[in-house]
Amino acid sequence: MSNVDEANMAYDIQITFREQWNDSRLAYGKPNDGLPSFIILNKEQDIWRPDTFFANEKSSYKHEIDRRNILIRIHKDGQVLYSNEKSSHRHEIDRPNILIRIHKDGQVLYSVRISLTLSCPMNFQYYPLDVQNCLLDFASYAYTTEDIEYRWKDGLDPVQIKAGVTASLPQFFLKNLLTDTCTSVTNTGSYSCLRTMLKLTRLFGYHLFHVYLPGAMLVIISWVSFWLDPSAVLGRVTLGVATLLTMVIQSGNVNNRLPLVSYIKAIDVWIGSIF
Protein backbone atom coordinates (compact mmCIF):
# COMPACT_ATOMS: atom_id res chain seq x y z
CA MET A 1 0.00 0.00 0.00
CA SER A 2 1.34 3.42 -0.92
CA ASN A 3 0.52 6.95 -2.00
CA VAL A 4 -2.53 7.84 0.06
CA ASP A 5 -3.81 10.85 -1.91
CA GLU A 6 -5.94 13.07 0.34
CA ALA A 7 -6.69 15.61 -2.40
CA ASN A 8 -8.27 12.99 -4.69
CA MET A 9 -9.46 10.75 -1.83
CA ALA A 10 -7.73 7.66 -3.24
CA TYR A 11 -4.90 5.27 -2.46
CA ASP A 12 -2.64 2.91 -4.40
CA ILE A 13 -2.27 -0.70 -3.41
CA GLN A 14 -0.57 -3.77 -4.79
CA ILE A 15 -2.10 -7.11 -3.86
CA THR A 16 -1.78 -10.79 -4.59
CA PHE A 17 -5.40 -11.70 -5.21
CA ARG A 18 -6.35 -15.35 -4.69
CA GLU A 19 -9.60 -17.17 -5.39
CA GLN A 20 -10.44 -20.81 -4.77
CA TRP A 21 -13.44 -22.77 -6.00
CA ASN A 22 -14.45 -26.30 -6.98
CA ASP A 23 -15.19 -27.28 -10.57
CA SER A 24 -16.04 -30.99 -10.84
CA ARG A 25 -15.52 -30.85 -14.61
CA LEU A 26 -11.77 -30.42 -14.00
CA ALA A 27 -11.35 -33.41 -11.64
CA TYR A 28 -8.81 -35.79 -13.18
CA GLY A 29 -7.91 -38.49 -10.63
CA LYS A 30 -8.36 -40.20 -7.31
CA PRO A 31 -6.16 -40.43 -4.18
CA ASN A 32 -3.10 -42.70 -4.48
CA ASP A 33 -3.52 -43.23 -8.23
CA GLY A 34 0.04 -42.18 -9.05
CA LEU A 35 -0.99 -38.94 -10.76
CA PRO A 36 0.40 -35.61 -9.55
CA SER A 37 -1.65 -34.05 -6.74
CA PHE A 38 -2.15 -30.90 -8.83
CA ILE A 39 -1.34 -29.44 -12.21
CA ILE A 40 -0.48 -25.85 -13.11
CA LEU A 41 -1.92 -24.16 -16.18
CA ASN A 42 -0.35 -21.31 -18.09
CA LYS A 43 -2.05 -18.14 -19.20
CA GLU A 44 -3.07 -19.57 -22.60
CA GLN A 45 -4.84 -22.59 -21.06
CA ASP A 46 -8.00 -20.74 -20.17
CA ILE A 47 -10.72 -22.16 -17.92
CA TRP A 48 -13.88 -20.74 -16.42
CA ARG A 49 -13.16 -18.20 -13.68
CA PRO A 50 -15.33 -15.91 -11.58
CA ASP A 51 -15.67 -12.48 -13.20
CA THR A 52 -14.41 -10.65 -10.13
CA PHE A 53 -14.05 -6.87 -10.22
CA PHE A 54 -13.17 -4.25 -7.61
CA ALA A 55 -16.19 -2.07 -6.88
CA ASN A 56 -14.31 1.03 -5.69
CA GLU A 57 -11.55 0.91 -8.33
CA LYS A 58 -10.83 4.44 -9.55
CA SER A 59 -8.60 4.07 -12.64
CA SER A 60 -10.05 5.66 -15.76
CA TYR A 61 -8.56 3.33 -18.37
CA LYS A 62 -10.09 0.05 -19.50
CA HIS A 63 -8.87 -3.03 -17.68
CA GLU A 64 -9.22 -6.77 -17.40
CA ILE A 65 -8.55 -7.57 -13.75
CA ASP A 66 -9.63 -11.22 -13.83
CA ARG A 67 -11.78 -11.47 -16.90
CA ARG A 68 -13.23 -8.73 -19.07
CA ASN A 69 -15.82 -6.87 -17.02
CA ILE A 70 -18.59 -7.24 -19.58
CA LEU A 71 -22.10 -8.50 -18.92
CA ILE A 72 -24.34 -9.71 -21.77
CA ARG A 73 -27.62 -11.18 -20.47
CA ILE A 74 -30.35 -12.50 -22.80
CA HIS A 75 -33.84 -13.04 -21.37
CA LYS A 76 -36.54 -15.41 -22.62
CA ASP A 77 -38.47 -12.62 -24.32
CA GLY A 78 -35.38 -11.56 -26.28
CA GLN A 79 -34.54 -8.64 -23.98
CA VAL A 80 -30.76 -8.07 -23.98
CA LEU A 81 -28.79 -6.36 -21.20
CA TYR A 82 -25.25 -5.19 -22.02
CA SER A 83 -22.95 -3.60 -19.45
CA ASN A 84 -19.24 -2.75 -19.57
CA GLU A 85 -16.80 -1.56 -16.90
CA LYS A 86 -13.37 0.07 -16.78
CA SER A 87 -10.30 -1.68 -15.44
CA SER A 88 -6.78 -1.87 -13.96
CA HIS A 89 -3.70 -3.81 -15.10
CA ARG A 90 -1.79 -6.99 -14.37
CA HIS A 91 1.92 -7.24 -13.68
CA GLU A 92 3.96 -8.81 -16.47
CA ILE A 93 7.64 -8.60 -15.54
CA ASP A 94 9.15 -11.68 -17.21
CA ARG A 95 6.08 -13.84 -17.41
CA PRO A 96 2.56 -12.88 -16.35
CA ASN A 97 2.21 -13.03 -12.55
CA ILE A 98 -0.68 -15.49 -12.71
CA LEU A 99 -1.07 -18.90 -11.07
CA ILE A 100 -3.80 -21.40 -11.98
CA ARG A 101 -3.52 -24.64 -10.00
CA ILE A 102 -5.99 -27.52 -10.43
CA HIS A 103 -6.18 -30.33 -7.86
CA LYS A 104 -7.38 -33.89 -8.46
CA ASP A 105 -10.79 -33.28 -6.92
CA GLY A 106 -11.46 -30.29 -9.16
CA GLN A 107 -10.38 -27.68 -6.60
CA VAL A 108 -9.01 -24.64 -8.44
CA LEU A 109 -6.63 -22.02 -7.02
CA TYR A 110 -6.30 -18.81 -9.01
CA SER A 111 -3.73 -16.20 -7.98
CA VAL A 112 -2.74 -12.93 -9.67
CA ARG A 113 -0.75 -9.84 -8.65
CA ILE A 114 -2.59 -6.58 -9.28
CA SER A 115 -1.89 -2.87 -8.81
CA LEU A 116 -4.95 -0.76 -8.07
CA THR A 117 -5.94 2.83 -7.45
CA LEU A 118 -8.99 2.72 -5.20
CA SER A 119 -11.42 5.34 -4.01
CA CYS A 120 -11.35 6.13 -0.28
CA PRO A 121 -13.90 8.71 0.96
CA MET A 122 -12.26 10.63 3.80
CA ASN A 123 -13.39 12.90 6.61
CA PHE A 124 -10.95 15.64 7.63
CA GLN A 125 -12.88 17.09 10.58
CA TYR A 126 -10.14 16.06 13.02
CA TYR A 127 -7.19 16.59 10.61
CA PRO A 128 -4.29 16.11 11.38
CA LEU A 129 -5.50 13.83 14.20
CA ASP A 130 -7.83 11.94 11.88
CA VAL A 131 -8.41 8.24 11.32
CA GLN A 132 -9.43 7.14 7.81
CA ASN A 133 -11.25 3.93 6.88
CA CYS A 134 -10.33 2.84 3.35
CA LEU A 135 -12.25 0.01 1.71
CA LEU A 136 -11.36 -2.66 -0.80
CA ASP A 137 -14.56 -4.23 -2.19
CA PHE A 138 -14.70 -6.99 -4.78
CA ALA A 139 -17.71 -8.74 -6.26
CA SER A 140 -18.98 -10.61 -9.28
CA TYR A 141 -19.82 -8.36 -12.20
CA ALA A 142 -22.32 -10.52 -14.11
CA TYR A 143 -23.20 -13.48 -11.88
CA THR A 144 -25.84 -13.00 -9.18
CA THR A 145 -25.90 -14.74 -5.80
CA GLU A 146 -27.82 -17.58 -7.45
CA ASP A 147 -24.62 -18.43 -9.36
CA ILE A 148 -21.70 -17.17 -7.22
CA GLU A 149 -21.39 -16.54 -3.50
CA TYR A 150 -18.10 -15.17 -2.20
CA ARG A 151 -16.88 -16.32 1.22
CA TRP A 152 -13.77 -15.60 3.23
CA LYS A 153 -11.59 -18.69 3.69
CA ASP A 154 -12.17 -20.44 7.01
CA GLY A 155 -9.44 -21.37 9.45
CA LEU A 156 -6.80 -18.90 8.23
CA ASP A 157 -6.42 -15.17 8.23
CA PRO A 158 -8.05 -14.35 4.87
CA VAL A 159 -6.01 -11.16 4.42
CA GLN A 160 -2.27 -11.35 5.00
CA ILE A 161 -0.24 -8.15 5.30
CA LYS A 162 3.30 -8.05 4.02
CA ALA A 163 5.87 -7.22 6.67
CA GLY A 164 7.01 -3.60 6.53
CA VAL A 165 3.92 -2.29 4.77
CA THR A 166 3.73 0.60 7.25
CA ALA A 167 7.14 1.82 6.06
CA SER A 168 5.60 2.65 2.68
CA LEU A 169 3.10 5.00 4.39
CA PRO A 170 5.17 7.91 5.77
CA GLN A 171 2.14 9.78 7.13
CA PHE A 172 -0.08 6.87 8.22
CA PHE A 173 -0.02 3.83 10.45
CA LEU A 174 -2.09 0.78 9.51
CA LYS A 175 -3.86 0.37 12.84
CA ASN A 176 -6.29 -2.42 12.00
CA LEU A 177 -7.67 -4.53 9.17
CA LEU A 178 -11.22 -5.89 9.16
CA THR A 179 -13.10 -8.20 6.80
CA ASP A 180 -16.82 -8.18 6.10
CA THR A 181 -19.45 -8.80 3.41
CA CYS A 182 -21.03 -6.12 1.23
CA THR A 183 -23.59 -7.95 -0.91
CA SER A 184 -25.41 -5.38 -3.06
CA VAL A 185 -28.86 -5.42 -4.63
CA THR A 186 -29.42 -3.58 -7.92
CA ASN A 187 -32.16 -3.57 -10.54
CA THR A 188 -30.38 -6.44 -12.31
CA GLY A 189 -30.15 -8.73 -9.26
CA SER A 190 -28.28 -9.42 -6.02
CA TYR A 191 -24.49 -9.64 -6.27
CA SER A 192 -22.20 -11.24 -3.69
CA CYS A 193 -19.44 -8.98 -2.42
CA LEU A 194 -16.60 -9.14 0.11
CA ARG A 195 -15.03 -6.15 1.84
CA THR A 196 -11.68 -5.38 3.44
CA MET A 197 -11.47 -2.28 5.64
CA LEU A 198 -8.08 -0.67 6.24
CA LYS A 199 -8.02 1.56 9.33
CA LEU A 200 -5.35 4.24 8.82
CA THR A 201 -4.23 6.48 11.69
CA ARG A 202 -2.35 9.61 10.70
CA LEU A 203 1.08 10.09 12.24
CA PHE A 204 1.33 13.43 14.03
CA GLY A 205 5.09 14.00 13.86
CA TYR A 206 5.18 15.83 10.52
CA HIS A 207 2.52 18.37 11.48
CA LEU A 208 4.01 18.83 14.95
CA PHE A 209 7.40 19.92 13.57
CA HIS A 210 6.22 21.71 10.41
CA VAL A 211 2.94 23.32 11.48
CA TYR A 212 2.34 23.46 15.23
CA LEU A 213 5.82 24.29 16.52
CA PRO A 214 6.51 26.93 13.81
CA GLY A 215 3.10 28.45 14.53
CA ALA A 216 3.86 28.66 18.23
CA MET A 217 7.26 30.24 17.48
CA LEU A 218 5.61 32.88 15.28
CA VAL A 219 3.26 33.82 18.10
CA ILE A 220 6.23 34.20 20.46
CA ILE A 221 8.11 36.31 17.90
CA SER A 222 5.07 38.55 17.39
CA TRP A 223 5.20 39.41 21.11
CA VAL A 224 8.54 41.14 20.49
CA SER A 225 6.61 44.12 19.17
CA PHE A 226 5.39 44.84 22.72
CA TRP A 227 9.00 45.46 23.80
CA LEU A 228 9.79 47.81 20.92
CA ASP A 229 9.82 51.51 21.46
CA PRO A 230 6.33 52.96 20.79
CA SER A 231 7.88 55.45 18.41
CA ALA A 232 9.35 52.64 16.26
CA VAL A 233 6.19 52.40 14.18
CA LEU A 234 7.90 51.00 11.09
CA GLY A 235 9.51 48.14 13.04
CA ARG A 236 6.27 47.25 14.86
CA VAL A 237 4.22 47.27 11.65
CA THR A 238 6.85 45.29 9.73
CA LEU A 239 7.04 42.60 12.40
CA GLY A 240 3.25 42.28 12.59
CA VAL A 241 2.76 42.12 8.81
CA ALA A 242 5.61 39.62 8.36
CA THR A 243 4.13 37.35 11.04
CA LEU A 244 0.67 37.59 9.46
CA LEU A 245 1.93 36.83 5.95
CA THR A 246 3.95 33.87 7.21
CA MET A 247 0.85 32.34 8.82
CA VAL A 248 -1.21 32.93 5.67
CA ILE A 249 1.41 31.12 3.57
CA GLN A 250 1.61 28.26 6.06
CA SER A 251 -2.18 27.92 6.11
CA GLY A 252 -2.21 27.80 2.30
CA ASN A 253 0.49 25.12 2.21
CA VAL A 254 -1.50 22.94 4.60
CA ASN A 255 -4.81 23.26 2.73
CA ASN A 256 -3.24 22.78 -0.72
CA ARG A 257 -2.74 19.09 0.17
CA LEU A 258 -6.42 18.62 1.07
CA PRO A 259 -9.69 18.67 -0.89
CA LEU A 260 -11.88 21.78 -0.71
CA VAL A 261 -14.22 20.76 2.11
CA SER A 262 -16.95 23.01 3.52
CA TYR A 263 -16.54 22.10 7.20
CA ILE A 264 -14.02 23.31 9.77
CA LYS A 265 -11.00 21.13 10.41
CA ALA A 266 -9.04 20.84 13.64
CA ILE A 267 -6.03 22.50 12.04
CA ASP A 268 -8.23 25.44 10.97
CA VAL A 269 -9.07 26.04 14.63
CA TRP A 270 -5.35 26.05 15.49
CA ILE A 271 -4.41 28.45 12.70
CA GLY A 272 -7.39 30.68 13.51
CA SER A 273 -6.36 30.87 17.16
CA ILE A 274 -2.87 32.00 16.12
CA PHE A 275 -4.29 34.87 14.09
Phi and psi in degrees as a GROMACS rama.xvg file:
@    title "Ramachandran Plot"
@    xaxis  label "Phi"
@    yaxis  label "Psi"
@TYPE xy
-159.623  168.281  SER-2
52.2376  66.3508  ASN-3
-77.075  111.572  VAL-4
-99.8681  100.512  ASP-5
-67.4618  -37.6163  GLU-6
-61.7525  -40.0211  ALA-7
-99.8611  2.12009  ASN-8
50.9731  60.407  MET-9
-150.815  165.852  ALA-10
-148.217  152.639  TYR-11
-100.772  141.552  ASP-12
-147.975  144.289  ILE-13
-118.083  125.575  GLN-14
-130.53  155.925  ILE-15
-102.653  107.077  THR-16
-94.8596  122.753  PHE-17
-121.776  136.872  ARG-18
-128.172  146.841  GLU-19
-138.684  131.896  GLN-20
-150.776  170.588  TRP-21
-113.772  127.245  ASN-22
-127.056  102.154  ASP-23
-61.8854  -20.8916  SER-24
-67.8834  -19.9641  ARG-25
-98.1223  -1.08232  LEU-26
-64.1141  135.482  ALA-27
-132.369  3.92354  TYR-28
-168.927  -176.561  GLY-29
-127.331  164.118  LYS-30
-59.7147  141.384  PRO-31
60.911  32.9685  ASN-32
-99.5225  6.41737  ASP-33
85.8111  -9.70793  GLY-34
-82.535  153.463  LEU-35
-58.3777  148.001  PRO-36
-68.824  -22.0487  SER-37
-157.124  160.857  PHE-38
-125.338  152.492  ILE-39
-114.016  128.479  ILE-40
-95.4052  156.129  LEU-41
-97.7738  179.389  ASN-42
-61.4404  -34.6749  LYS-43
-74.339  -23.7982  GLU-44
-85.2047  83.483  GLN-45
-82.1789  142.583  ASP-46
-132.461  172.901  ILE-47
-66.5986  135.787  TRP-48
-138.375  151.897  ARG-49
-59.8614  141.914  PRO-50
-88.2343  61.6784  ASP-51
-70.6502  137.97  THR-52
-139.576  159.437  PHE-53
-97.2862  117.13  PHE-54
-65.7846  -33.7445  ALA-55
-104.142  24.0298  ASN-56
-66.8438  137.834  GLU-57
-115.114  -4.04542  LYS-58
-64.4366  145.764  SER-59
-101.241  3.91771  SER-60
-106.597  153.223  TYR-61
-66.8086  139.002  LYS-62
-137.876  167.869  HIS-63
-134.122  84.5668  GLU-64
-66.8242  -56.7967  ILE-65
-114.569  -55.0593  ASP-66
-136.243  168.578  ARG-67
-60.9812  129.735  ARG-68
-81.0225  70.0837  ASN-69
-127.859  132.648  ILE-70
-117.024  122.977  LEU-71
-125.77  109.526  ILE-72
-118.415  125.999  ARG-73
-111.604  122.705  ILE-74
-91.6687  168.895  HIS-75
-58.8957  -36.7618  LYS-76
-82.487  7.39764  ASP-77
90.1403  0.153861  GLY-78
-67.8039  130.729  GLN-79
-117.026  131.189  VAL-80
-113.287  123.887  LEU-81
-122.47  130.865  TYR-82
-142.213  139.86  SER-83
-131.079  153.62  ASN-84
-137.924  153.793  GLU-85
-77.5055  176.97  LYS-86
-155.527  176.918  SER-87
-107.275  -151.84  SER-88
-142.219  154.343  HIS-89
-90.4405  164.281  ARG-90
-92.7844  129.211  HIS-91
-133.688  86.1055  GLU-92
-82.0011  -68.9701  ILE-93
-107.41  -54.0067  ASP-94
-125.772  157.368  ARG-95
-55.4608  134.54  PRO-96
-80.3726  68.9808  ASN-97
-132.731  136.272  ILE-98
-125.646  125.879  LEU-99
-124.852  110.292  ILE-100
-117.927  126.806  ARG-101
-114.465  125.404  ILE-102
-93.0058  167.412  HIS-103
-57.8783  -37.2783  LYS-104
-83.9902  7.86183  ASP-105
91.0582  4.08517  GLY-106
-72.0716  129.515  GLN-107
-116.379  131.712  VAL-108
-114.572  122.774  LEU-109
-118.807  126.824  TYR-110
-134.935  136.79  SER-111
-149.186  145.254  VAL-112
-97.7869  128.204  ARG-113
-133.751  141  ILE-114
-106.358  133.102  SER-115
-133.551  148.908  LEU-116
-113.395  116.156  THR-117
-116.169  147.173  LEU-118
-73.7585  141.618  SER-119
-143.575  90.6921  CYS-120
-57.651  129.722  PRO-121
-122.625  153.894  MET-122
-120.663  123.092  ASN-123
-107.479  23.1858  PHE-124
-60.8812  -36.3745  GLN-125
-104.263  14.9204  TYR-126
-59.4912  131.803  TYR-127
-97.5447  25.3664  PRO-128
-107.348  31.4702  LEU-129
-89.2753  160.672  ASP-130
-126.19  124.847  VAL-131
-109.889  139.114  GLN-132
-109.092  105.724  ASN-133
-100.491  136.445  CYS-134
-106.613  153.479  LEU-135
-133.643  102.194  LEU-136
-107.532  135.94  ASP-137
-137.156  145.028  PHE-138
-152.976  174.461  ALA-139
-82.6924  138.806  SER-140
-83.7541  -41.2752  TYR-141
-113  -25.9679  ALA-142
-91.9459  130.196  TYR-143
-81.8916  179.526  THR-144
-64.5386  -16.2896  THR-145
-70.998  -21.0065  GLU-146
-108.043  -43.3673  ASP-147
-132.676  133.643  ILE-148
-130.081  116.812  GLU-149
-81.6544  138.755  TYR-150
-139.126  143.908  ARG-151
-70.3967  144.715  TRP-152
-68.1773  133.363  LYS-153
-80.4035  153.273  ASP-154
86.0819  -25.2368  GLY-155
-125.722  159.745  LEU-156
-65.8866  114.024  ASP-157
-66.9661  -24.3771  PRO-158
-120.311  117.952  VAL-159
-108.015  131.156  GLN-160
-100.561  130.086  ILE-161
-67.2885  137.96  LYS-162
-60.7258  136.405  ALA-163
85.7004  10.5114  GLY-164
-64.4437  -29.0911  VAL-165
-65.471  -27.8126  THR-166
-65.087  -22.7773  ALA-167
-85.1072  -0.170445  SER-168
-119.249  86.7957  LEU-169
-64.624  -23.8965  PRO-170
-109.938  0.138155  GLN-171
-133.607  157.548  PHE-172
-124.657  125.987  PHE-173
-74.4827  96.898  LEU-174
-77.1645  -39.8655  LYS-175
-155.978  160.335  ASN-176
-138.602  124.139  LEU-177
-121.949  150.494  LEU-178
-119.853  146.748  THR-179
-158.44  -179.531  ASP-180
-108.385  155.91  THR-181
-145.601  40.6179  CYS-182
-53.3693  129.726  THR-183
-113.839  149.667  SER-184
-118.415  122.149  VAL-185
-121.918  -177.314  THR-186
-74.3617  -3.68984  ASN-187
-105.443  -2.38285  THR-188
138.925  -175.654  GLY-189
-102.241  130.821  SER-190
-121.711  127.509  TYR-191
-68.6882  142.999  SER-192
-150.121  142.865  CYS-193
-119.118  148.863  LEU-194
-130.486  138.613  ARG-195
-117.337  127.485  THR-196
-109.465  123.504  MET-197
-102.355  117.717  LEU-198
-94.8675  110.679  LYS-199
-108.281  122.099  LEU-200
-103.498  127.775  THR-201
-73.8018  135.371  ARG-202
-78.0923  136.1  LEU-203
-91.3459  -12.3693  PHE-204
-58.1959  -44.4199  GLY-205
-60.4785  -48.357  TYR-206
-71.1509  -28.2116  HIS-207
-64.1474  -45.7742  LEU-208
-85.5447  -22.1679  PHE-209
-110.655  -9.9345  HIS-210
-126.483  -57.5529  VAL-211
-71.7021  -50.2014  TYR-212
-64.3886  -45.6576  LEU-213
-60.4337  -36.3014  PRO-214
-64.6929  -41.4865  GLY-215
-64.7908  -38.562  ALA-216
-65.3727  -36.5248  MET-217
-65.3961  -38.1732  LEU-218
-62.9387  -43.172  VAL-219
-63.4334  -41.9341  ILE-220
-64.8797  -36.3237  ILE-221
-64.4869  -25.0117  SER-222
-69.8149  -15.3433  TRP-223
-59.8106  -28.6694  VAL-224
-62.7446  -24.0138  SER-225
-72.2879  -20.7529  PHE-226
-95.1839  -4.45578  TRP-227
-77.1237  154.756  LEU-228
-63.1797  133.7  ASP-229
-56.0163  -25.4292  PRO-230
-79.7154  -12.8551  SER-231
-83.8518  66.9789  ALA-232
-64.0562  -43.7413  VAL-233
-60.1902  -44.299  LEU-234
-65.6474  -40.7238  GLY-235
-66.0956  -43.3207  ARG-236
-67.0252  -43.1256  VAL-237
-60.9921  -44.3895  THR-238
-63.8351  -42.7037  LEU-239
-65.1833  -45.3035  GLY-240
-66.3701  -41.5017  VAL-241
-62.5359  -41.2141  ALA-242
-64.4545  -42.9179  THR-243
-63.9151  -45.5956  LEU-244
-64.7013  -37.1725  LEU-245
-62.6722  -41.5147  THR-246
-69.1819  -35.4546  MET-247
-64.0238  -43.3209  VAL-248
-64.2461  -43.1241  ILE-249
-63.7317  -41.4049  GLN-250
-62.0268  -40.7214  SER-251
-64.9226  -40.154  GLY-252
-63.6358  -37.9312  ASN-253
-67.098  -47.551  VAL-254
-76.6849  -18.0139  ASN-255
-66.8273  -22.2832  ASN-256
-87.5208  -2.77086  ARG-257
-119.241  157.352  LEU-258
-70.3103  161.948  PRO-259
-80.8893  89.6592  LEU-260
-95.3759  156.063  VAL-261
-97.4326  -0.357038  SER-262
-106.103  164.876  TYR-263
-83.0723  134.155  ILE-264
-99.5201  161.833  LYS-265
-60.4045  -37.5811  ALA-266
-70.7588  -25.6453  ILE-267
-66.6452  -37.3913  ASP-268
-63.8068  -41.2425  VAL-269
-64.0453  -47.8371  TRP-270
-66.545  -37.7781  ILE-271
-64.5224  -36.2177  GLY-272
-68.6557  -29.5108  SER-273
-68.9973  -40.9418  ILE-274
